[in-house]
Amino acid sequence: MYGVMTKFRTLLSILMAGALMAFPAISPASAQGLECLSNRQVQAAIESGQILSWPKIKRLAGISDYEEVSGAQVCMIEGVAYYVVNVISPDGEATKIVLNAIDGTQEVL
């Protein structure tokens, strides 16, 4: 039984990885040339360990004190998943932040 479950999880991970790359959602970020994932795809990627959740990425990036003014989206940039979100800094500056969905490092668009 254990071997069957391991094979099933491996197959599911492979399928999720393909889905993560193959089916971008239509979103405002798509209009800017970014291919973004649907909420379902994001949840599957988090559950399979391919990316971290938004709260974890915010902590890793050290931006927990920023106020979000748009929902965080996961978009693909050169094959890498990034969280894209509009925020207001503690100083009141509005900006778009792009953070690697695996390690929280910031990307400049």
C-alpha positions in Angstrom: 0.0 0.0 0.0 2.9 2.4 0.9 4.4 1.9 -2.6 1.2 2.7 -4.3 0.7 5.9 -2.3 4.3 7.0 -3.0 3.8 6.4 -6.8 0.5 8.3 -6.6 2.1 11.3 -4.9 5.0 11.3 -7.4 2.5 11.2 -10.3 0.4 13.9 -8.7 3.5 16.1 -8.3 4.5 15.7 -11.9 1.0 16.5 -13.1 0.8 19.6 -10.8 4.1 20.8 -12.1 2.8 20.6 -15.7 -0.4 22.3 -14.7 1.5 25.1 -13.0 3.3 25.9 -16.2 0.6 25.0 -18.8 -2.6 26.8 -17.7 -2.1 30.4 -16.8 -5.2 32.3 -15.7 -6.5 35.5 -17.2 -5.7 38.3 -14.8 -4.7 42.0 -14.7 -1.1 41.0 -14.5 -1.6 39.0 -17.7 -2.3 42.3 -19.5 1.2 43.4 -18.5 2.7 40.3 -20.2 2.8 38.1 -17.2 1.2 34.6 -17.1 -0.6 34.2 -13.8 -2.1 31.2 -12.1 -5.7 30.6 -11.0 -6.4 30.4 -7.3 -6.9 26.6 -7.8 -3.4 26.3 -9.4 -1.8 28.3 -6.6 -3.4 26.2 -3.9 -2.3 23.0 -5.7 1.3 24.4 -6.0 1.3 25.3 -2.3 -0.1 21.9 -1.3 2.5 20.0 -3.4 5.4 22.1 -1.9 6.3 23.8 -5.2 5.8 27.3 -3.7 5.2 28.7 -0.3 2.0 30.4 0.9 1.8 34.2 0.7 2.0 34.7 4.5 5.2 32.7 4.6 6.7 34.6 1.7 5.8 37.9 3.3 7.6 36.9 6.5 10.7 35.7 4.5 10.8 38.9 2.5 10.4 41.0 5.7 7.4 43.0 4.4 4.8 42.0 7.0 4.2 45.6 7.9 3.3 46.6 4.3 -0.4 47.1 3.6 -1.8 45.1 0.7 -4.0 47.1 -1.7 -4.5 44.2 -4.2 -4.7 40.5 -3.7 -1.4 38.6 -4.2 -1.2 36.8 -7.5 1.2 34.1 -8.5 2.7 34.8 -12.0 5.4 33.0 -14.0 8.4 35.1 -15.0 10.9 33.2 -17.1 9.6 29.9 -15.8 9.8 30.9 -12.1 6.8 31.5 -9.9 6.5 34.9 -8.3 3.9 36.6 -6.0 2.9 40.0 -7.5 1.1 42.4 -5.3 0.4 46.1 -5.0 1.3 47.4 -1.5 1.7 50.6 0.5 4.9 50.8 2.6 4.9 51.9 6.2 6.1 55.3 4.9 2.9 55.5 2.7 4.6 54.8 -0.6 2.5 52.8 -3.1 4.4 50.2 -5.1 4.2 46.8 -6.8 6.3 44.1 -5.2 7.3 41.0 -7.0 8.7 38.2 -4.7 10.0 34.7 -5.6 7.3 32.2 -4.5 9.9 29.8 -3.2 12.4 31.9 -1.2 10.9 35.4 -1.0 13.6 37.2 -2.8 12.5 40.4 -4.6 12.5 40.7 -8.4 12.5 44.0 -10.2 10.2 44.2 -13.2 
